[in-house]
């Protein structure tokens, strides 16, 4: 029983790490795009209606909602595909 619990824990940790890396990659792409367009996070917040605290949470590794990613892509005039990781 203990082994099963440990295996489940390991799977959950690996899944969390994978999701975290994807979110961090998206945030890094977003920051590069903001820099290239000379847009601050404050201005992005105003353009999208997404609070600065929410944007900060994305930087900290919280997964953004689809709705908010659409708002961000629209505000920055890019496709959602821009944020997809190329494999």
N, C-alpha and C positions, 0 to 999 in steps of 0.2 A: 504494500500500500504506500509506504513512504517513497519507494522508487517511482511509482506512478505520479505522485504529487511532485516530486523533484523534476521529472520529465516534463510535466505540464508547466511547471514554473520556467524551465529552460525555454520551452517553446514560446511562452508569453514574452519573456525577455527578448528573445531573438526577433519576434514580431514587432515589439515596441521599438527596438533599435533600428529595424528596417524602416518603419514609418517615420521615426525621428530623422533619419538620414535623408529621406525623401523631402520632408518638410524643410529641413535646413538647406537642401539643394535648391528648392523653390525660392526660399527667402534670399539666398545668395544671388540667384538669377534676378529676382525682383530688385535687390539693391543695386546691381549692375545697371539694370534698365533705368532705375530712378536717377542714378548718377549720369548716365548718358543723355537723359532728357532734362537734366538739371532740375529735378523735382524733389522736394524734401518729403519726408514722411508726413509732416504736418499738412503740406499741400495735398498729398495723396489722400489723407484723411478727409480733407474738405471736399475733394473731387468725388470721392466715393461714398461719403457718409459713414465710413467705418471709423470707429473711435481709435484714437491713438493708442489707448490701452490694448485694444484688440490687435492692432498692428504689432505692438510690442510682444504680445503673446505669441504671434506667429514667428517672430524672430527667436523667441525662447523655445520654440519647438512644438507649439500647439498647431494642430492641423486646421487650416482654414476651411470654411464651408465652401461648397460649390458656388453658392450665391455670391459670397464675398469675392471669390476668385474671378467670377464673371464681372463684378463691379470693378475690380482692379484692372483686369484686361481691357475693359471698355475705356476706363479713365486713361490708360496708357496707350490706347489705340494699337493693341496687339491681340492676336488670337490666343485663346486658351492653350493652343498647341505650343505656344512659345515657352510655356512653363513645363512642358513634358520633358522628361529625361530621355535623351537619346541613348539607346542601348547598342 
